[in-house]
Amino acid sequence: MEQVTLSKKKDPPRLKIYKVKLGKKGQLTVPKKIRDVYKLKEKDTFILTLVSEGELLIKKSVEKRPVDHLFEFIDSLPPIDWDKAWEEMLEDRKKEHR
Amino acid sequence: MRFCTDTWFLMKIFANDQKARDLVRRADEGKDWILIPLIAFAEMTKKMMMEGISQLKINEFFNDIERVEKVKMIYPSKEIANEAAKVSLSYKLSLLDAFVAATAKNTGCDVLLSADSDYRLIMKQKYLKVQSW
């Protein structure tokens, strides 16, 4: 009879539950541990979905921050030697000043 | 901190300079201000055009950068123009350099971000703090 070896399975990730209080102005504080793990920053946006009575799903919005959009846009441009461009610009400034 | 930028800083953002990009991120997080004089905008636009970047993309860049939280374009006022004339005469600066320096002074900036050596005198005489890397 063939012997079956059971693979060593890792424990499934435990469900972490945090209890938070709703503030005066309706604000919920995301615990620091979660903010650090998911790199959540001030002004990040979230989508709240009411799943059922008393069950709320909070999902980070995938909408890009303007700064990320800006850098991605710049990096999509063809490469330019900006150090050389700056040197040329200084020359232009000097010419215009003469 | 309030930073005023010369065209040099805008080019650093394009050149994927970490320090420049970190500063833009800090502005986005509301920690610092970055003020862009309109004349630096004009100079950068000219350079981008010379490098073959389309008008559409140039517009997209400036729209994007203005959407960042604490980044603001500074339009020249009569006061800035007057200050620029004085600075140009006092420190023998080109009018373009003088406009950038006057914008920084007039808007209460702590530092002017520029690698233009022509600003040496204004730094030496403590008119403005100029920083580059």
gemmi code that builds the backbone of each chain (N, CA, C; Angstrom):
import gemmi

chains = {
    "A": [
        ("MET", (0.827, -1.198, 0.000), (0.000, 0.000, 0.000), (0.870, 1.260, 0.000)),
        ("GLU", (0.526, 2.170, -0.834), (1.329, 3.399, -0.944), (1.169, 4.263, 0.300)),
        ("GLN", (2.323, 4.733, 0.753), (2.276, 5.572, 1.951), (2.097, 7.046, 1.555)),
        ("VAL", (1.191, 7.612, 2.153), (0.922, 9.021, 1.835), (1.507, 9.909, 2.928)),
        ("THR", (2.352, 10.820, 2.496), (2.924, 11.754, 3.474), (2.164, 13.075, 3.400)),
        ("LEU", (1.707, 13.435, 4.500), (0.979, 14.717, 4.523), (1.982, 15.872, 4.539)),
        ("SER", (1.779, 16.808, 3.659), (2.699, 17.956, 3.624), (2.464, 18.826, 4.860)),
        ("LYS", (3.561, 19.455, 5.284), (3.443, 20.322, 6.458), (2.764, 21.615, 6.048)),
        ("LYS", (1.576, 21.732, 6.438), (0.834, 22.938, 6.061), (1.010, 24.013, 7.116)),
        ("LYS", (1.166, 25.231, 6.639), (1.261, 26.350, 7.580), (-0.136, 26.671, 8.094)),
        ("ASP", (-0.184, 27.183, 9.270), (-1.481, 27.611, 9.803), (-2.040, 28.731, 8.925)),
        ("PRO", (-3.328, 28.680, 8.662), (-3.896, 29.778, 7.875), (-3.764, 31.086, 8.641)),
        ("PRO", (-3.619, 32.217, 7.925), (-3.463, 33.489, 8.651), (-4.670, 33.737, 9.558)),
        ("ARG", (-4.340, 34.116, 10.770), (-5.431, 34.346, 11.727), (-6.144, 35.660, 11.426)),
        ("LEU", (-7.397, 35.634, 11.635), (-8.197, 36.816, 11.418), (-7.947, 37.796, 12.562)),
        ("LYS", (-7.465, 38.968, 12.218), (-7.185, 39.947, 13.274), (-8.414, 40.835, 13.441)),
        ("ILE", (-8.819, 40.947, 14.629), (-9.996, 41.781, 14.892), (-9.609, 42.948, 15.795)),
        ("TYR", (-9.971, 44.094, 15.395), (-9.696, 45.293, 16.184), (-11.015, 45.969, 16.545)),
        ("LYS", (-11.057, 46.478, 17.750), (-12.268, 47.182, 18.172), (-11.952, 48.679, 18.188)),
        ("VAL", (-12.705, 49.440, 17.424), (-12.465, 50.888, 17.398), (-13.769, 51.628, 17.703)),
        ("LYS", (-13.597, 52.843, 18.231), (-14.771, 53.637, 18.597), (-15.020, 54.711, 17.553)),
        ("LEU", (-16.285, 55.014, 17.346), (-16.637, 56.085, 16.422), (-16.485, 57.420, 17.163)),
        ("GLY", (-15.757, 58.350, 16.546), (-15.534, 59.648, 17.188), (-16.741, 60.567, 17.070)),
        ("LYS", (-16.609, 61.742, 17.711), (-17.701, 62.719, 17.724), (-18.188, 63.081, 16.330)),
        ("LYS", (-17.214, 63.296, 15.441), (-17.585, 63.722, 14.093), (-17.720, 62.541, 13.124)),
        ("GLY", (-17.910, 61.371, 13.653), (-18.113, 60.197, 12.807), (-16.820, 59.579, 12.296)),
        ("GLN", (-15.681, 59.977, 12.916), (-14.404, 59.445, 12.439), (-14.046, 58.130, 13.109)),
        ("LEU", (-13.522, 57.214, 12.309), (-13.031, 55.940, 12.835), (-11.511, 55.970, 12.734)),
        ("THR", (-10.821, 55.528, 13.754), (-9.359, 55.518, 13.700), (-8.888, 54.126, 13.308)),
        ("VAL", (-8.083, 54.091, 12.243), (-7.517, 52.808, 11.832), (-6.303, 52.561, 12.733)),
        ("PRO", (-6.247, 51.440, 13.447), (-5.118, 51.192, 14.347), (-3.765, 51.305, 13.636)),
        ("LYS", (-2.770, 51.810, 14.365), (-1.445, 52.062, 13.799), (-0.863, 50.816, 13.135)),
        ("LYS", (-1.063, 49.652, 13.782), (-0.537, 48.394, 13.232), (-1.007, 48.188, 11.797)),
        ("ILE", (-2.302, 48.440, 11.576), (-2.878, 48.259, 10.232), (-2.329, 49.334, 9.290)),
        ("ARG", (-2.238, 50.570, 9.791), (-1.729, 51.674, 8.956), (-0.309, 51.368, 8.493)),
        ("ASP", (0.494, 50.817, 9.410), (1.886, 50.511, 9.069), (1.983, 49.364, 8.070)),
        ("VAL", (1.234, 48.305, 8.345), (1.303, 47.124, 7.469), (0.851, 47.466, 6.046)),
        ("TYR", (-0.252, 48.215, 5.944), (-0.791, 48.511, 4.609), (-0.361, 49.880, 4.078)),
        ("LYS", (0.598, 50.482, 4.785), (1.154, 51.780, 4.372), (0.052, 52.805, 4.097)),
        ("LEU", (-0.847, 52.911, 5.018), (-1.942, 53.868, 4.858), (-1.482, 55.232, 5.323)),
        ("LYS", (-1.769, 56.234, 4.504), (-1.334, 57.588, 4.858), (-2.532, 58.518, 4.955)),
        ("GLU", (-2.278, 59.660, 5.587), (-3.300, 60.686, 5.690), (-3.771, 61.045, 4.282)),
        ("LYS", (-5.016, 61.261, 4.119), (-5.669, 61.634, 2.856), (-5.841, 60.469, 1.880)),
        ("ASP", (-5.469, 59.256, 2.280), (-5.801, 58.088, 1.456), (-7.319, 57.985, 1.461)),
        ("THR", (-7.872, 57.480, 0.377), (-9.329, 57.380, 0.342), (-9.782, 55.916, 0.442)),
        ("PHE", (-10.976, 55.736, 0.987), (-11.518, 54.397, 1.220), (-12.955, 54.302, 0.717)),
        ("ILE", (-13.319, 53.097, 0.371), (-14.700, 52.877, -0.058), (-15.396, 52.080, 1.051)),
        ("LEU", (-16.501, 52.592, 1.531), (-17.254, 51.908, 2.585), (-18.472, 51.245, 1.961)),
        ("THR", (-18.603, 49.969, 2.211), (-19.763, 49.249, 1.681), (-20.543, 48.627, 2.844)),
        ("LEU", (-21.811, 48.926, 2.881), (-22.645, 48.327, 3.909), (-23.056, 46.939, 3.411)),
        ("VAL", (-22.456, 45.916, 4.009), (-22.694, 44.545, 3.543), (-24.041, 44.046, 4.066)),
        ("SER", (-24.239, 44.201, 5.324), (-25.531, 43.833, 5.933), (-25.676, 44.666, 7.201)),
        ("GLU", (-26.729, 44.509, 7.873), (-26.973, 45.276, 9.105), (-25.795, 45.089, 10.077)),
        ("GLY", (-25.102, 46.174, 10.357), (-23.995, 46.110, 11.310), (-22.684, 45.604, 10.726)),
        ("GLU", (-22.677, 45.269, 9.440), (-21.443, 44.770, 8.810), (-21.003, 45.731, 7.713)),
        ("LEU", (-19.854, 46.323, 7.944), (-19.338, 47.341, 7.035), (-18.004, 46.885, 6.451)),
        ("LEU", (-17.882, 46.971, 5.159), (-16.629, 46.572, 4.511), (-15.860, 47.838, 4.148)),
        ("ILE", (-14.610, 47.915, 4.581), (-13.781, 49.090, 4.274), (-12.673, 48.667, 3.319)),
        ("LYS", (-12.650, 49.298, 2.162), (-11.658, 48.922, 1.160), (-10.885, 50.155, 0.723)),
        ("LYS", (-9.559, 50.002, 0.642), (-8.757, 51.153, 0.214), (-9.052, 51.445, -1.252)),
        ("SER", (-9.302, 52.705, -1.536), (-9.589, 53.090, -2.911), (-8.321, 52.991, -3.738)),
        ("VAL", (-8.441, 52.467, -4.944), (-7.248, 52.304, -5.790), (-6.922, 53.582, -6.572)),
        ("GLU", (-7.736, 54.586, -6.355), (-7.508, 55.862, -7.043), (-6.118, 56.380, -6.669)),
        ("LYS", (-5.362, 56.772, -7.662), (-3.986, 57.198, -7.402), (-3.947, 58.592, -6.814)),
        ("ARG", (-2.972, 58.802, -5.941), (-2.748, 60.144, -5.421), (-2.131, 60.963, -6.549)),
        ("PRO", (-2.397, 62.268, -6.580), (-1.848, 63.097, -7.658), (-0.333, 62.969, -7.802)),
        ("VAL", (0.349, 62.828, -6.662), (1.809, 62.746, -6.720), (2.270, 61.453, -7.416)),
        ("ASP", (1.557, 60.361, -7.182), (1.925, 59.101, -7.834), (1.643, 59.175, -9.326)),
        ("HIS", (0.510, 59.801, -9.646), (0.149, 59.977, -11.053), (1.207, 60.828, -11.746)),
        ("LEU", (1.660, 61.868, -11.048), (2.667, 62.778, -11.602), (3.969, 62.037, -11.924)),
        ("PHE", (4.465, 61.264, -10.952), (5.734, 60.560, -11.167), (5.603, 59.487, -12.252)),
        ("GLU", (4.479, 58.806, -12.252), (4.273, 57.777, -13.283), (4.239, 58.410, -14.660)),
        ("PHE", (3.591, 59.564, -14.737), (3.494, 60.276, -16.011), (4.894, 60.696, -16.486)),
        ("ILE", (5.679, 61.276, -15.584), (7.032, 61.727, -15.947), (7.875, 60.537, -16.407)),
        ("ASP", (7.780, 59.437, -15.671), (8.593, 58.268, -16.000), (8.176, 57.600, -17.315)),
        ("SER", (6.978, 57.937, -17.785), (6.537, 57.348, -19.055), (7.079, 58.133, -20.257)),
        ("LEU", (7.656, 59.292, -19.991), (8.194, 60.113, -21.085), (9.540, 59.552, -21.557)),
        ("PRO", (9.890, 59.812, -22.821), (11.193, 59.316, -23.270), (12.330, 59.946, -22.443)),
        ("PRO", (13.401, 59.185, -22.177), (14.468, 59.730, -21.321), (15.172, 60.931, -21.953)),
        ("ILE", (15.429, 61.911, -21.114), (16.104, 63.141, -21.545), (17.246, 63.400, -20.565)),
        ("ASP", (18.374, 63.900, -21.075), (19.493, 64.230, -20.194), (19.204, 65.598, -19.559)),
        ("TRP", (18.612, 65.592, -18.367), (18.189, 66.840, -17.727), (19.360, 67.637, -17.171)),
        ("ASP", (20.467, 66.957, -16.851), (21.646, 67.707, -16.384), (22.181, 68.568, -17.521)),
        ("LYS", (22.213, 67.969, -18.701), (22.680, 68.698, -19.895), (21.693, 69.836, -20.211)),
        ("ALA", (20.414, 69.519, -20.076), (19.378, 70.528, -20.360), (19.539, 71.734, -19.426)),
        ("TRP", (19.880, 71.458, -18.166), (20.072, 72.535, -17.183), (21.290, 73.381, -17.563)),
        ("GLU", (22.376, 72.734, -17.971), (23.578, 73.464, -18.387), (23.255, 74.379, -19.572)),
        ("GLU", (22.497, 73.846, -20.520), (22.105, 74.640, -21.699), (21.247, 75.833, -21.286)),
        ("MET", (20.402, 75.580, -20.312), (19.512, 76.649, -19.842), (20.298, 77.769, -19.175)),
        ("LEU", (21.328, 77.382, -18.427), (22.177, 78.396, -17.779), (22.868, 79.251, -18.835)),
        ("GLU", (23.303, 78.585, -19.911), (23.938, 79.320, -21.015), (22.955, 80.323, -21.615)),
        ("ASP", (21.716, 79.864, -21.837), (20.665, 80.734, -22.395), (20.432, 81.935, -21.488)),
        ("ARG", (20.411, 81.673, -20.172), (20.173, 82.766, -19.211), (21.287, 83.796, -19.317)),
        ("LYS", (22.524, 83.294, -19.435), (23.674, 84.212, -19.526), (23.594, 85.037, -20.797)),
        ("LYS", (23.227, 84.369, -21.899), (23.118, 85.077, -23.197), (22.072, 86.179, -23.110)),
        ("GLU", (20.941, 85.847, -22.492), (19.852, 86.828, -22.383), (20.236, 88.002, -21.482)),
        ("HIS", (21.142, 87.747, -20.538), (21.553, 88.787, -19.594), (22.552, 89.762, -20.219)),
        ("ARG", (23.311, 89.249, -21.241), (24.354, 90.095, -21.862), (23.758, 91.274, -22.613)),
    ],
    "B": [
        ("MET", (8.245, 74.091, 6.181), (9.151, 74.885, 5.335), (8.432, 75.324, 4.059)),
        ("ARG", (8.841, 76.472, 3.589), (8.305, 76.960, 2.303), (9.466, 77.032, 1.321)),
        ("PHE", (9.356, 76.273, 0.256), (10.402, 76.263, -0.758), (9.914, 76.975, -2.009)),
        ("CYS", (10.809, 77.764, -2.586), (10.510, 78.349, -3.889), (11.421, 77.636, -4.880)),
        ("THR", (10.903, 77.288, -6.024), (11.712, 76.492, -6.948), (12.160, 77.271, -8.170)),
        ("ASP", (13.393, 77.030, -8.514), (13.891, 77.481, -9.804), (13.596, 76.328, -10.780)),
        ("THR", (13.815, 76.585, -12.054), (13.569, 75.548, -13.073), (14.413, 74.299, -12.784)),
        ("TRP", (15.559, 74.515, -12.176), (16.467, 73.418, -11.828), (15.747, 72.319, -11.038)),
        ("PHE", (14.935, 72.738, -10.081), (14.226, 71.766, -9.248), (13.202, 70.976, -10.073)),
        ("LEU", (12.520, 71.663, -10.974), (11.541, 70.965, -11.828), (12.254, 69.906, -12.681)),
        ("MET", (13.446, 70.281, -13.152), (14.225, 69.326, -13.950), (14.666, 68.136, -13.107)),
        ("LYS", (14.974, 68.400, -11.846), (15.376, 67.313, -10.941), (14.228, 66.309, -10.760)),
        ("ILE", (13.013, 66.814, -10.729), (11.854, 65.912, -10.596), (11.804, 65.004, -11.827)),
        ("PHE", (12.038, 65.619, -12.984), (12.032, 64.849, -14.229), (13.170, 63.834, -14.281)),
        ("ALA", (14.303, 64.225, -13.695), (15.484, 63.351, -13.746), (15.414, 62.231, -12.701)),
        ("ASN", (14.252, 62.069, -12.093), (14.034, 61.023, -11.084), (14.981, 61.173, -9.890)),
        ("ASP", (15.255, 62.412, -9.534), (16.115, 62.682, -8.381), (15.329, 62.404, -7.091)),
        ("GLN", (15.894, 61.538, -6.260), (15.172, 61.093, -5.065), (14.829, 62.233, -4.110)),
        ("LYS", (15.800, 63.136, -3.920), (15.592, 64.240, -2.981), (14.456, 65.143, -3.468)),
        ("ALA", (14.464, 65.424, -4.754), (13.432, 66.295, -5.322), (12.061, 65.630, -5.189)),
        ("ARG", (12.013, 64.356, -5.493), (10.726, 63.651, -5.424), (10.229, 63.512, -3.979)),
        ("ASP", (11.189, 63.328, -3.051), (10.797, 63.244, -1.640), (10.163, 64.556, -1.186)),
        ("LEU", (10.721, 65.639, -1.697), (10.188, 66.953, -1.327), (8.761, 67.147, -1.857)),
        ("VAL", (8.532, 66.667, -3.074), (7.178, 66.753, -3.644), (6.222, 65.894, -2.815)),
        ("ARG", (6.715, 64.735, -2.385), (5.881, 63.862, -1.543), (5.552, 64.531, -0.208)),
        ("ARG", (6.554, 65.230, 0.354), (6.319, 65.925, 1.620), (5.253, 67.010, 1.439)),
        ("ALA", (5.290, 67.668, 0.288), (4.278, 68.690, 0.002), (2.904, 68.026, -0.113)),
        ("ASP", (2.877, 66.873, -0.746), (1.625, 66.135, -0.911), (1.047, 65.708, 0.442)),
        ("GLU", (1.951, 65.450, 1.372), (1.506, 65.053, 2.726), (1.205, 66.275, 3.589)),
        ("GLY", (1.343, 67.452, 2.998), (1.015, 68.686, 3.711), (2.107, 69.176, 4.648)),
        ("LYS", (3.315, 68.616, 4.516), (4.392, 68.980, 5.451), (5.156, 70.226, 5.009)),
        ("ASP", (5.321, 70.424, 3.734), (6.062, 71.578, 3.214), (5.287, 72.216, 2.069)),
        ("TRP", (5.663, 73.465, 1.788), (5.086, 74.155, 0.638), (6.105, 74.203, -0.492)),
        ("ILE", (5.658, 74.028, -1.703), (6.525, 74.228, -2.869), (5.847, 75.281, -3.753)),
        ("LEU", (6.517, 76.393, -3.924), (5.959, 77.461, -4.741), (6.753, 77.566, -6.043)),
        ("ILE", (6.031, 77.579, -7.142), (6.696, 77.633, -8.457), (6.427, 78.986, -9.110)),
        ("PRO", (7.462, 79.799, -9.276), (7.245, 81.081, -9.952), (6.832, 80.845, -11.418)),
        ("LEU", (5.932, 81.661, -11.886), (5.420, 81.475, -13.247), (6.543, 81.508, -14.292)),
        ("ILE", (7.582, 82.244, -13.989), (8.699, 82.347, -14.941), (9.447, 81.013, -15.057)),
        ("ALA", (9.507, 80.258, -13.951), (10.127, 78.927, -13.987), (9.242, 77.978, -14.803)),
        ("PHE", (7.941, 78.183, -14.677), (6.980, 77.406, -15.477), (7.242, 77.658, -16.967)),
        ("ALA", (7.439, 78.944, -17.325), (7.671, 79.310, -18.733), (8.975, 78.699, -19.241)),
        ("GLU", (10.000, 78.779, -18.415), (11.314, 78.254, -18.828), (11.269, 76.736, -18.996)),
        ("MET", (10.586, 76.074, -18.070), (10.468, 74.617, -18.134), (9.648, 74.211, -19.369)),
        ("THR", (8.585, 74.970, -19.624), (7.744, 74.683, -20.797), (8.578, 74.791, -22.075)),
        ("LYS", (9.384, 75.855, -22.138), (10.238, 76.058, -23.318), (11.177, 74.864, -23.509)),
        ("LYS", (11.799, 74.442, -22.404), (12.755, 73.328, -22.489), (12.051, 72.043, -22.917)),
        ("MET", (10.862, 71.815, -22.377), (10.120, 70.597, -22.736), (9.751, 70.616, -24.217)),
        ("MET", (9.371, 71.802, -24.698), (9.048, 71.934, -26.128), (10.284, 71.630, -26.971)),
        ("MET", (11.434, 72.157, -26.534), (12.684, 71.928, -27.266), (13.066, 70.450, -27.286)),
        ("GLU", (12.656, 69.739, -26.233), (12.966, 68.306, -26.147), (11.924, 67.464, -26.886)),
        ("GLY", (10.978, 68.117, -27.536), (9.993, 67.412, -28.354), (8.791, 66.876, -27.591)),
        ("ILE", (8.600, 67.356, -26.359), (7.433, 66.904, -25.583), (6.208, 67.692, -26.056)),
        ("SER", (5.129, 66.985, -26.327), (3.943, 67.630, -26.884), (3.277, 68.584, -25.889)),
        ("GLN", (2.545, 69.549, -26.439), (1.842, 70.527, -25.602), (0.878, 69.830, -24.649)),
        ("LEU", (0.252, 68.770, -25.183), (-0.711, 68.016, -24.370), (-0.042, 67.439, -23.124)),
        ("LYS", (1.149, 66.887, -23.316), (1.876, 66.274, -22.198), (2.412, 67.345, -21.249)),
        ("ILE", (2.812, 68.479, -21.816), (3.293, 69.584, -20.972), (2.147, 70.042, -20.065)),
        ("ASN", (0.967, 70.191, -20.666), (-0.207, 70.601, -19.874), (-0.500, 69.577, -18.789)),
        ("GLU", (-0.382, 68.295, -19.160), (-0.675, 67.231, -18.200), (0.283, 67.317, -17.003)),
        ("PHE", (1.566, 67.590, -17.308), (2.551, 67.695, -16.226), (2.168, 68.817, -15.260)),
        ("PHE", (1.894, 69.997, -15.799), (1.600, 71.119, -14.911), (0.253, 70.967, -14.195)),
        ("ASN", (-0.707, 70.327, -14.871), (-1.980, 70.056, -14.186), (-1.744, 69.111, -13.014)),
        ("ASP", (-0.928, 68.081, -13.269), (-0.637, 67.088, -12.231), (0.073, 67.711, -11.055)),
        ("ILE", (1.081, 68.516, -11.355), (1.883, 69.076, -10.256), (1.053, 70.065, -9.436)),
        ("GLU", (0.138, 70.745, -10.077), (-0.708, 71.689, -9.330), (-1.768, 70.986, -8.492)),
        ("ARG", (-2.019, 69.718, -8.816), (-2.996, 68.947, -8.029), (-2.379, 68.412, -6.733)),
        ("VAL", (-1.045, 68.447, -6.669), (-0.379, 68.004, -5.439), (-0.714, 69.019, -4.340)),
        ("GLU", (-1.027, 68.476, -3.167), (-1.578, 69.253, -2.056), (-0.989, 70.657, -1.844)),
        ("LYS", (0.288, 70.759, -1.512), (0.839, 72.076, -1.180), (1.826, 72.568, -2.231)),
        ("VAL", (1.446, 72.427, -3.466), (2.250, 72.962, -4.568), (1.419, 74.062, -5.203)),
        ("LYS", (2.036, 75.221, -5.372), (1.274, 76.341, -5.904), (2.095, 77.126, -6.920)),
        ("MET", (1.449, 77.505, -7.993), (2.080, 78.349, -9.014), (1.914, 79.798, -8.551)),
        ("ILE", (3.001, 80.565, -8.626), (2.920, 81.957, -8.173), (2.955, 82.900, -9.371)),
        ("TYR", (1.893, 83.634, -9.521), (1.788, 84.591, -10.630), (2.467, 85.895, -10.226)),
        ("PRO", (3.183, 86.518, -11.171), (3.877, 87.756, -10.787), (2.898, 88.894, -10.501)),
        ("SER", (3.120, 89.555, -9.405), (2.289, 90.703, -9.048), (3.129, 91.961, -9.292)),
        ("LYS", (2.516, 93.111, -9.107), (3.235, 94.370, -9.256), (4.372, 94.436, -8.226)),
        ("GLU", (4.096, 93.927, -7.032), (5.102, 93.945, -5.959), (6.296, 93.058, -6.321)),
        ("ILE", (5.983, 91.893, -6.883), (7.071, 90.972, -7.265), (7.897, 91.611, -8.391)),
        ("ALA", (7.206, 92.206, -9.346), (7.896, 92.847, -10.475), (8.810, 93.971, -9.977)),
        ("ASN", (8.317, 94.735, -9.032), (9.089, 95.841, -8.463), (10.325, 95.314, -7.722)),
        ("GLU", (10.097, 94.263, -6.953), (11.197, 93.644, -6.191), (12.228, 93.040, -7.160)),
        ("ALA", (11.733, 92.421, -8.242), (12.628, 91.810, -9.236), (13.544, 92.866, -9.866)),
        ("ALA", (12.984, 94.031, -10.151), (13.785, 95.107, -10.741), (14.903, 95.523, -9.778)),
        ("LYS", (14.553, 95.658, -8.504), (15.536, 96.056, -7.484), (16.634, 94.996, -7.344)),
        ("VAL", (16.196, 93.731, -7.278), (17.140, 92.617, -7.095), (18.079, 92.503, -8.291)),
        ("SER", (17.512, 92.693, -9.469), (18.304, 92.610, -10.690), (19.418, 93.666, -10.680)),
        ("LEU", (19.077, 94.869, -10.252), (20.061, 95.954, -10.202), (21.059, 95.760, -9.060)),
        ("SER", (20.553, 95.398, -7.901), (21.421, 95.272, -6.722), (22.415, 94.122, -6.823)),
        ("TYR", (21.970, 93.002, -7.391), (22.823, 91.813, -7.390), (23.281, 91.407, -8.792)),
        ("LYS", (23.090, 92.302, -9.734), (23.514, 92.066, -11.135), (22.988, 90.722, -11.665)),
        ("LEU", (21.721, 90.513, -11.443), (21.093, 89.263, -11.898), (20.305, 89.513, -13.179)),
        ("SER", (20.154, 88.462, -13.977), (19.274, 88.578, -15.145), (17.859, 88.785, -14.606)),
        ("LEU", (17.006, 89.355, -15.427), (15.644, 89.612, -14.958), (14.932, 88.305, -14.593)),
        ("LEU", (15.265, 87.244, -15.359), (14.637, 85.940, -15.070), (15.039, 85.454, -13.664)),
        ("ASP", (16.344, 85.473, -13.399), (16.827, 85.059, -12.070), (16.238, 85.953, -10.985)),
        ("ALA", (16.177, 87.253, -11.298), (15.669, 88.217, -10.324), (14.187, 87.968, -10.025)),
        ("PHE", (13.439, 87.599, -11.034), (12.010, 87.304, -10.835), (11.826, 86.092, -9.911)),
        ("VAL", (12.663, 85.083, -10.108), (12.575, 83.879, -9.269), (12.914, 84.258, -7.818)),
        ("ALA", (14.016, 85.006, -7.643), (14.443, 85.408, -6.299), (13.391, 86.309, -5.637)),
        ("ALA", (12.854, 87.244, -6.410), (11.844, 88.167, -5.865), (10.572, 87.411, -5.475)),
        ("THR", (10.219, 86.409, -6.235), (9.034, 85.595, -5.905), (9.261, 84.876, -4.576)),
        ("ALA", (10.468, 84.316, -4.425), (10.797, 83.606, -3.184), (10.710, 84.567, -1.990)),
        ("LYS", (11.286, 85.753, -2.156), (11.308, 86.737, -1.067), (9.896, 87.219, -0.743)),
        ("ASN", (9.176, 87.559, -1.794), (7.840, 88.130, -1.631), (6.820, 87.166, -1.039)),
        ("THR", (7.052, 85.877, -1.228), (6.091, 84.884, -0.725), (6.558, 84.289, 0.614)),
        ("GLY", (7.623, 84.860, 1.157), (8.109, 84.426, 2.475), (8.705, 83.032, 2.491)),
        ("CYS", (9.345, 82.652, 1.396), (9.955, 81.316, 1.352), (11.218, 81.264, 2.203)),
        ("ASP", (11.459, 80.099, 2.792), (12.660, 79.914, 3.611), (13.879, 79.646, 2.740)),
        ("VAL", (13.633, 78.949, 1.639), (14.744, 78.514, 0.781), (14.350, 78.605, -0.695)),
        ("LEU", (15.327, 79.010, -1.499), (15.152, 78.950, -2.955), (15.940, 77.738, -3.434)),
        ("LEU", (15.274, 76.845, -4.134), (15.946, 75.645, -4.621), (16.491, 75.908, -6.018)),
        ("SER", (17.797, 76.089, -6.094), (18.420, 76.381, -7.386), (19.897, 76.034, -7.375)),
        ("ALA", (20.402, 75.629, -8.538), (21.838, 75.352, -8.669), (22.491, 76.414, -9.553)),
        ("ASP", (21.806, 77.521, -9.717), (22.342, 78.600, -10.550), (23.354, 79.397, -9.718)),
        ("SER", (24.607, 79.370, -10.164), (25.675, 80.034, -9.392), (25.520, 81.557, -9.369)),
        ("ASP", (24.686, 82.091, -10.232), (24.471, 83.543, -10.236), (23.793, 84.028, -8.945)),
        ("TYR", (23.257, 83.097, -8.182), (22.602, 83.475, -6.921), (23.590, 83.584, -5.754)),
        ("ARG", (24.877, 83.358, -6.059), (25.885, 83.380, -4.993), (25.841, 84.659, -4.160)),
        ("LEU", (25.755, 85.785, -4.892), (25.803, 87.082, -4.215), (24.598, 87.297, -3.293)),
        ("ILE", (23.415, 86.907, -3.772), (22.237, 87.121, -2.920), (22.281, 86.231, -1.679)),
        ("MET", (22.982, 85.117, -1.817), (23.131, 84.218, -0.673), (24.177, 84.789, 0.281)),
        ("LYS", (25.259, 85.263, -0.300), (26.363, 85.831, 0.493), (25.871, 87.035, 1.303)),
        ("GLN", (25.034, 87.824, 0.670), (24.543, 89.029, 1.362), (23.248, 88.770, 2.142)),
        ("LYS", (22.950, 87.494, 2.284), (21.815, 87.021, 3.100), (20.458, 87.584, 2.681)),
        ("TYR", (20.312, 87.813, 1.398), (19.000, 88.232, 0.891), (18.072, 87.017, 0.917)),
        ("LEU", (18.631, 85.870, 0.546), (17.872, 84.618, 0.485), (18.790, 83.433, 0.749)),
        ("LYS", (18.206, 82.354, 1.258), (18.970, 81.116, 1.383), (18.733, 80.300, 0.106)),
        ("VAL", (19.811, 79.928, -0.540), (19.679, 79.156, -1.792), (20.286, 77.776, -1.550)),
        ("GLN", (19.568, 76.769, -1.985), (20.019, 75.396, -1.720), (19.961, 74.526, -2.967)),
        ("SER", (20.968, 73.689, -3.110), (20.959, 72.691, -4.198), (21.706, 71.463, -3.705)),
        ("TRP", (21.721, 70.427, -4.483), (22.457, 69.205, -4.108), (22.999, 68.512, -5.338)),
    ],
}
model = gemmi.Model(1)
for chain_id, residues in chains.items():
    chain = gemmi.Chain(chain_id)
    for i, (resn, *xyz) in enumerate(residues, 1):
        res = gemmi.Residue()
        res.name, res.seqid = resn, gemmi.SeqId(i, " ")
        for name, pos in zip(("N", "CA", "C"), xyz):
            atom = gemmi.Atom()
            atom.name, atom.element = name, gemmi.Element(name[0])
            atom.pos, atom.b_iso = gemmi.Position(*pos), 0.0
            res.add_atom(atom)
        chain.add_residue(res)
    model.add_chain(chain)
structure = gemmi.Structure()
structure.add_model(model)
structure.setup_entities()
